[in-house]
Amino acid sequence: MLEIRDLHVKFHTRQREAVAGVSLTIHDGEILGLVGESGSGKSVTAMSVAGLLPRKQCDFSGEILLDGAELLHADRTLLRQVQGREIGVVFQEPQSCMDPLMRIGPQVEEVLRIHTDLSREARRDQALAALAAVELPDPAGVYRKYPHELSGGMLQRAMIAAAVVARPKLLLLDEPTTALDVTIQAQILDLVKALQKKYDLTTIYITHDLGVVANVADRIAVMYAGDIVELGRCEEVFYDPRHPYTWALLSSLPQLGVKGEPLYSIAGTPPNLFHEVKGDAFAPRNPQALKIDFVARPPYFEVSPTHKARTWLLDPRAPKVEPPEHIRQLREQGVKFRAQ
């Protein structure tokens, strides 16, 4: 189990925290979708979990526990024992992560060479098994190739193989399908689900696209300006969203069968890290914002035992605000979904 407790990260060259008090619990074998626009703090949260924070360039506090072992303040010796062995990471652009001068096989084997006493033959066999597990055609042939000889989708599969070859407890995927076409995206998502079941992986899937995690995640955490603004089971966030930012993200998804209408876009831009934010960080972009949103940061309000959101609209004293039409339609679909 992974526990993140009151995580704060502030870079020395910025005025505002990149991560502002994030707390999450991810259970064994669960897939958590961490969703938000670029600059919302998703990748910094993942870097904190993986022990990849540039510690000399930032201030950080809180706790990160993996099966009880504290990682945020751990020394480099302990982190090197955990990285790759206990935590596997798949980054957004495999072309920039793979060494162009090394063949794929030795790069997949690297974790085994560092963390195990396996012989060269045993490492090769395990690497070939990992390449086969990610459904690469001709694993032996891929093993001998250089990164530039593989397509983007094949290279991403090789990256995933390198991340899972040592059977880690936790897998972090940082926008692994962003640079891929829709067909390959679907294949990678199916692969993530299959690997999670096969190896019982605890998984954090980071993306800016809610639609990507719709059929993958067990729970979804929506992140904005360094904070988790909504957290719930996948069906709760999709069919009964409560934070205006979640409304906006869902409204911006393309709708099948809808023609001739412009796509919805969220007005404005996320707050940058050079200025402090008062109240609800999303208030300047929120058409439903209340006066208090510009003054005080809202607490979490519980929608159900598994669903909460940080918005003043859920305060019993708040005026009733109707969500956009698209969100009302999603709620109607949710009622039908739960009735089935």
Summary of the structure (lengths in Angstrom):
residues: 340
radius of gyration: 21.0
end to end distance: 32.0
largest distance: 67.7
contacts: 1070
relative contact order: 0.14
helix: 39%
strand: 21%
